[in-house]
Amino acid sequence: MPRARFAAVLLPLTLALAGCSSSEPAADPAPAKAAEPADSPELTTDPAGTVVPLDPDAEGMVFDPVTGLLAVAVRDPNRLVLVDRDGTAVLEVPLPGHARHLQLAAPGGPVLVPAEDSNSLVEVSLPDGAVRETPVGSYPHDAAQVASGQVLVGDEKGGTLSVVEDGEVTTTLTSQTQPGGVAVVGDVAGVVDVGAFSLTTYDVPAGELLDVVDAGDGPTHLVADARGRFLVADTRGNAVLTFSADPLAQVGSLPLDGEPYGLALDAADQLLWVTLTGTNEVVALSTAGDELTEVARLPTVRQPNTVAVDPGSGRVFVGSRATGELQLIDP
């Protein structure tokens, strides 16, 4: 009997303890961080085309069809290297900070260089390399010029957007968490918020937010095609997403394993070139139809974070962040 009474007392106590334990709320999971390119594996296939040495940490490229120059951001020290179509450096321009993304304000230049750790937008004229530097928000990551001539700069660490006109910030927008890629359709700018996993559109001359939609599991960069669509690299989600600009809505999704990251649009051939950092490849997607379709896939240099294209010849340039090499591909 004593043993039975002990068991009877112990059972309710055990249940009571279990009930107390189960009533404690579970800790909320940590929010997902901004997506990053994959740490690319070692090469198992020779890169397509020709590979030439360039400079350390080559990341951020844009090709100008007017001057025939490829602008490449490199580090150690921070510079903008202007390269001809054959990969030969013709001019180096010192930069006040490092850059990861470049765009042309318009054909013929200048090159828009968000120098991240200097909190400045550097505009580099072509072909002479003359510089104009404008202080902007914290850690500018990407910049694009709208039809009205204003430049919208995404200040990644500040969570702001700086509107630059004639070398001065005229407006600062504060509706972003962590702005990443920027692209434009007329006077409307699309901005990927890499912290909120969203795409937001702005009427830049009016300084107004137009709309915001979800943009996958971890978007990073985007371009705008000739049909006025925003094409977004969902790096964590392994896809390229298509959005109409007006109204802002997702209208397509193409699965693309390999953590897509770098984007370059060949408007002449209606091709979007996408680097796959997880597999050391570059893929060509046709933008001619309502849905994107893959038309080519080529091996690249290791860590292909950045890509550019010459719309006149179709030549594709891929930069290696790991080796500082430049790859030239004639598809």
C-alpha positions as CSV (number, residue, x, y, z in Angstrom):
1,M,0.0,0.0,0.0
2,P,2.7,2.6,0.8
3,R,4.2,2.0,-2.6
4,A,0.9,2.4,-4.3
5,R,0.2,5.7,-2.5
6,F,3.6,7.0,-3.6
7,A,2.9,6.2,-7.2
8,A,-0.5,7.8,-7.0
9,V,1.1,11.0,-5.6
10,L,3.9,11.0,-8.1
11,L,1.7,10.7,-11.2
12,P,-0.2,13.9,-10.7
13,L,3.0,15.7,-9.9
14,T,4.6,14.5,-13.1
15,L,1.6,15.6,-15.1
16,A,1.7,19.0,-13.4
17,L,5.3,19.5,-14.3
18,A,4.7,18.5,-17.9
19,G,1.8,20.9,-18.1
20,C,4.0,23.8,-16.8
21,S,6.7,22.9,-19.3
22,S,4.3,22.9,-22.2
23,S,2.8,26.2,-21.3
24,E,6.1,28.1,-21.9
25,P,6.0,29.9,-25.3
26,A,8.5,28.8,-28.0
27,A,11.1,31.3,-29.0
28,D,10.4,33.0,-32.3
29,P,12.8,31.9,-35.0
30,A,15.4,34.5,-36.1
31,P,14.4,36.4,-39.2
32,A,16.1,35.4,-42.4
33,K,18.9,37.7,-43.5
34,A,19.4,39.1,-46.9
35,A,20.4,36.5,-49.5
36,E,24.0,36.4,-50.7
37,P,25.7,34.6,-53.7
38,A,26.8,31.1,-53.1
39,D,30.3,30.3,-52.1
40,S,31.1,28.8,-55.5
41,P,32.8,25.4,-55.7
42,E,36.1,24.7,-57.4
43,L,35.8,24.4,-61.2
44,T,35.2,21.0,-62.7
45,T,34.8,22.3,-66.3
46,D,36.9,24.8,-68.3
47,P,35.2,28.1,-68.7
48,A,33.7,28.9,-72.1
49,G,35.4,31.4,-74.3
50,T,38.5,33.3,-73.3
51,V,39.8,34.1,-69.8
52,V,42.1,37.0,-69.2
53,P,43.6,38.3,-66.0
54,L,42.2,41.5,-64.6
55,D,42.4,42.6,-60.9
56,P,41.5,41.4,-57.5
57,D,37.9,41.1,-56.4
58,A,36.3,42.0,-59.8
59,E,32.7,42.6,-59.1
60,G,30.3,45.1,-60.7
61,M,30.4,45.5,-64.5
62,V,28.6,47.4,-67.2
63,F,29.3,47.7,-70.9
64,D,28.8,51.0,-72.8
65,P,27.8,50.5,-76.4
66,V,28.7,54.1,-77.4
67,T,32.4,54.0,-76.4
68,G,32.8,50.3,-76.6
69,L,34.2,50.2,-73.0
70,L,33.5,47.8,-70.2
71,A,33.7,49.3,-66.8
72,V,34.7,46.9,-64.0
73,A,34.9,47.7,-60.3
74,V,37.9,46.1,-58.5
75,R,39.5,46.4,-55.1
76,D,42.9,46.5,-53.3
77,P,43.0,49.4,-54.1
78,N,39.5,50.4,-55.0
79,R,39.3,51.4,-58.7
80,L,37.1,51.5,-61.8
81,V,39.0,49.8,-64.6
82,L,37.9,50.7,-68.2
83,V,38.5,47.7,-70.5
84,D,38.1,47.4,-74.3
85,R,36.1,44.7,-76.0
86,D,39.0,42.4,-76.0
87,G,39.6,42.6,-72.3
88,T,42.6,45.0,-72.3
89,A,42.6,47.7,-69.6
90,V,42.8,51.2,-71.1
91,L,42.2,53.4,-68.0
92,E,42.0,53.1,-64.3
93,V,40.0,55.6,-62.1
94,P,40.6,55.6,-58.3
95,L,37.5,55.2,-56.2
96,P,36.9,56.4,-52.7
97,G,35.3,53.1,-51.7
98,H,34.5,49.6,-53.1
99,A,31.6,49.0,-55.4
100,R,29.6,45.9,-56.2
101,H,27.1,47.2,-58.8
102,L,27.5,49.5,-61.8
103,Q,25.0,51.0,-64.2
104,L,25.1,53.5,-67.0
105,A,23.1,56.7,-66.5
106,A,22.6,56.5,-70.3
107,P,24.4,55.2,-73.3
108,G,27.7,57.0,-73.5
109,G,27.8,57.4,-69.7
110,P,28.5,58.4,-67.1
111,V,29.0,55.2,-65.1
112,L,27.0,55.2,-61.9
113,V,29.3,53.8,-59.1
114,P,27.8,53.4,-55.6
115,A,31.0,53.4,-53.6
116,E,29.6,51.5,-50.6
117,D,32.1,52.1,-47.7
118,S,32.5,55.8,-48.6
119,N,28.8,56.6,-48.6
120,S,29.0,58.3,-51.9
121,L,27.8,58.0,-55.5
122,V,30.6,58.4,-58.0
123,E,29.7,59.4,-61.6
124,V,32.5,58.5,-64.0
125,S,32.5,60.1,-67.4
126,L,33.4,58.0,-70.5
127,P,35.8,57.7,-72.1
128,D,38.0,60.2,-70.1
129,G,37.3,59.0,-66.6
130,A,36.4,62.4,-65.1
131,V,34.7,62.0,-61.7
132,R,31.9,63.7,-59.8
133,E,31.3,62.5,-56.2
134,T,28.1,63.1,-54.3
135,P,27.6,62.2,-50.6
136,V,24.5,60.0,-50.1
137,G,23.1,57.7,-47.4
138,S,24.8,54.8,-45.6
139,Y,26.4,52.1,-47.8
140,P,25.0,52.8,-51.3
141,H,24.5,49.5,-53.1
142,D,23.0,50.3,-56.5
143,A,21.9,53.3,-58.5
144,A,19.9,53.9,-61.7
145,Q,18.8,57.0,-63.6
146,V,15.1,57.6,-64.5
147,A,13.9,59.3,-67.6
148,S,13.7,62.7,-66.0
149,G,17.5,62.6,-65.3
150,Q,17.3,62.0,-61.5
151,V,19.4,59.2,-60.1
152,L,17.9,56.9,-57.4
153,V,20.5,55.4,-55.0
154,G,19.7,52.5,-52.7
155,D,21.4,53.1,-49.4
156,E,21.6,49.5,-48.1
157,K,22.6,50.0,-44.5
158,G,20.7,53.2,-44.0
159,G,17.4,51.8,-45.2
160,T,17.0,54.9,-47.4
161,L,16.8,56.0,-51.0
162,S,18.7,59.1,-52.1
163,V,17.4,61.0,-55.1
164,V,20.4,62.8,-56.7
165,E,20.1,65.6,-59.2
166,D,23.1,67.6,-60.6
167,G,25.4,66.3,-57.9
168,E,23.1,67.0,-55.0
169,V,20.7,64.9,-52.9
170,T,17.3,66.5,-53.4
171,T,15.1,64.0,-51.7
172,T,15.6,61.1,-49.2
173,L,12.9,58.4,-49.1
174,T,12.7,56.2,-45.9
175,S,10.3,53.4,-46.8
176,Q,12.9,50.6,-47.3
177,T,14.4,48.1,-44.8
178,Q,17.5,47.2,-46.8
179,P,17.4,48.4,-50.4
180,G,19.4,46.3,-52.9
181,G,19.0,46.3,-56.7
182,V,17.5,49.2,-58.5
183,A,16.0,49.3,-62.1
184,V,13.9,51.8,-64.0
185,V,11.0,51.9,-66.4
186,G,10.6,55.5,-67.6
187,D,10.3,57.7,-64.4
188,V,9.3,54.7,-62.3
189,A,12.0,52.9,-60.3
190,G,11.8,49.4,-59.0
191,V,13.7,48.6,-55.8
192,V,14.4,45.2,-54.3
193,D,14.3,45.3,-50.5
194,V,16.7,42.5,-49.7
195,G,15.7,42.7,-46.0
196,A,12.0,42.5,-46.5
197,F,12.0,40.2,-49.6
198,S,9.9,42.7,-51.5
199,L,9.8,44.8,-54.7
200,T,8.7,48.4,-54.4
201,T,8.0,50.9,-57.2
202,Y,8.4,54.7,-56.9
203,D,7.5,57.7,-59.0
204,V,10.9,59.3,-58.6
205,P,10.2,62.9,-59.8
206,A,7.2,63.0,-57.5
207,G,9.0,61.3,-54.6
208,E,6.1,58.9,-54.1
209,L,5.9,55.2,-53.3
210,L,3.5,53.6,-55.8
211,D,3.2,49.9,-54.7
212,V,4.9,47.0,-53.0
213,V,4.7,43.3,-53.5
214,D,6.4,40.2,-52.2
215,A,9.4,39.1,-54.3
216,G,10.3,35.5,-53.4
217,D,12.5,33.9,-50.7
218,G,15.6,36.1,-51.0
219,P,15.7,38.5,-53.9
220,T,18.9,40.5,-54.7
221,H,19.0,42.2,-58.1
222,L,16.8,43.2,-60.9
223,V,16.7,44.6,-64.4
224,A,14.0,46.1,-66.5
225,D,13.4,44.8,-70.0
226,A,12.2,46.5,-73.2
227,R,8.6,45.5,-72.4
228,G,8.6,47.4,-69.2
229,R,8.9,44.3,-66.9
230,F,11.0,43.9,-63.9
231,L,13.1,40.7,-63.9
232,V,14.3,39.8,-60.4
233,A,16.9,37.3,-59.2
234,D,15.4,35.4,-56.3
235,T,18.8,34.1,-55.2
236,R,17.7,32.1,-52.1
237,G,14.6,30.9,-53.9
238,N,16.5,29.7,-57.0
239,A,14.4,31.4,-59.5
240,V,14.0,34.4,-61.8
241,L,10.7,36.2,-61.1
242,T,8.9,38.4,-63.7
243,F,6.8,41.4,-62.6
244,S,4.6,43.8,-64.5
245,A,5.4,47.4,-63.6
246,D,1.9,48.9,-63.8
247,P,0.1,47.4,-62.0
248,L,3.0,46.0,-60.0
249,A,2.3,42.2,-59.9
250,Q,4.3,39.0,-60.3
251,V,3.4,37.5,-63.6
252,G,6.0,34.7,-64.0
253,S,8.6,32.5,-62.2
254,L,11.3,30.4,-63.8
255,P,13.0,27.9,-61.5
256,L,16.8,28.2,-61.9
257,D,18.9,26.1,-59.5
258,G,22.3,27.4,-58.6
259,E,21.6,30.6,-56.7
260,P,21.1,33.1,-59.5
261,Y,22.8,36.4,-58.8
262,G,24.3,38.6,-61.5
263,L,22.0,39.9,-64.2
264,A,22.7,41.6,-67.6
265,L,20.1,42.4,-70.3
266,D,20.9,42.2,-74.0
267,A,17.9,44.3,-75.3
268,A,19.0,43.8,-79.0
269,D,18.8,40.0,-78.8
270,Q,16.1,39.9,-76.1
271,L,18.2,37.9,-73.8
272,L,18.7,38.0,-70.0
273,W,22.1,36.7,-68.9
274,V,22.1,35.3,-65.4
275,T,25.1,34.0,-63.4
276,L,24.6,30.9,-61.2
277,T,27.0,31.2,-58.3
278,G,26.3,27.8,-56.9
279,T,27.3,26.0,-60.2
280,N,29.8,28.4,-61.9
281,E,27.5,28.9,-64.9
282,V,25.9,31.6,-66.9
283,V,22.5,31.1,-68.4
284,A,20.8,33.0,-71.3
285,L,17.0,33.4,-70.9
286,S,14.9,34.6,-73.8
287,T,12.7,37.6,-72.9
288,A,10.8,37.6,-76.2
289,G,7.7,35.9,-74.9
290,D,5.3,36.3,-72.0
291,E,7.4,33.7,-70.1
292,L,11.1,33.5,-69.8
293,T,12.7,30.4,-71.4
294,E,16.3,29.1,-71.1
295,V,18.1,29.1,-74.5
296,A,21.8,28.6,-73.5
297,R,24.0,27.5,-70.5
298,L,27.7,27.9,-70.4
299,P,30.5,27.2,-67.8
300,T,32.2,30.2,-66.2
301,V,35.1,31.3,-64.1
302,R,34.8,30.6,-60.4
303,Q,32.5,32.8,-58.3
304,P,30.7,34.6,-61.2
305,N,29.0,37.3,-59.2
306,T,28.8,39.8,-62.1
307,V,28.0,39.8,-65.8
308,A,27.7,42.3,-68.6
309,V,26.9,42.2,-72.3
310,D,27.8,44.1,-75.5
311,P,24.4,44.4,-77.3
312,G,26.1,45.1,-80.6
313,S,28.1,41.9,-80.9
314,G,26.4,39.8,-78.2
315,R,29.7,39.2,-76.4
316,V,29.2,38.4,-72.8
317,F,31.6,39.4,-70.0
318,V,31.8,37.5,-66.7
319,G,33.9,38.6,-63.7
320,S,35.4,36.3,-61.1
321,R,35.3,37.7,-57.5
322,A,37.5,34.7,-56.5
323,T,40.3,35.0,-59.0
324,G,40.0,38.5,-60.4
325,E,39.7,37.1,-64.0
326,L,37.6,38.3,-66.8
327,Q,35.8,35.9,-69.1
328,L,34.8,36.8,-72.6
329,I,32.2,34.6,-74.3
330,D,30.9,34.9,-77.9
331,P,27.7,32.8,-77.8
